[in-house]
Amino acid sequence: MGDRRGFTLLEVLVSLAILSITLLLAYQVLSGAIGAEDRSERWTVASCIGESLVRESTAVWPETGESSGKFAAPMDSYSWKRSIVPAAHPDAREVHVTVTWSAEGREEQVTLAGVAVK
């Protein structure tokens, strides 16, 4: 009778507790990675569509002033604000574009700048 094989109940419970803690930590890491990927994608999209607006504005000699609007679908969750001001040099204009969007209940934005020259 003294030569039994197998695990005791205590050993099984300890191993289940260790497995549960490990799985919980893995779930938290995975959830954080998915959230970071989603946020990174929104920032990348905002930067790309903002850059296209800056390029469009600097391709020609723009008039000074401010304008704003929303991007067309499927980017309609992003809005923009463009500000064109005279630069230090008389043949240059500064173009500032801010792209704004809402994510997880808070507003985020990215600002890009460029220079248009005659």
C-alpha positions, 0 to 999 in steps of 0.5 A: 500500500505504501507504493502508490502512484499519482498526484495528491489532491493538494498537488493538483490544486496547486498546479491548477492555481498556477495554470489559472494565474498564467492564463490570466496574465496571458489574457491581459497581455493579449488584450493589451496588445490588441488595444495597442494595435487598434490605437496604432491603426487609428493613428496611422490612418489619421497620419496618412489622410492628414498627410494627403491634405497637407500635400494637397495644400502645399501643391499650389500657392494656398490662400491664407485662412482656416477651413475644416471638415470631415473626410468622406466615407469610409474615413468619416469618423475623422475630421480635419482643421487646416490653418494656412498662415504667412511664413517668415519668408514672403514667398512661403506659407505655413500649412498646419493640418489637425486630424481629430477622431474619437476613440474609447470615449476620448478625443485624439488628434494628430497635427501635421505641418508643411510649407508651400512656396511660390 
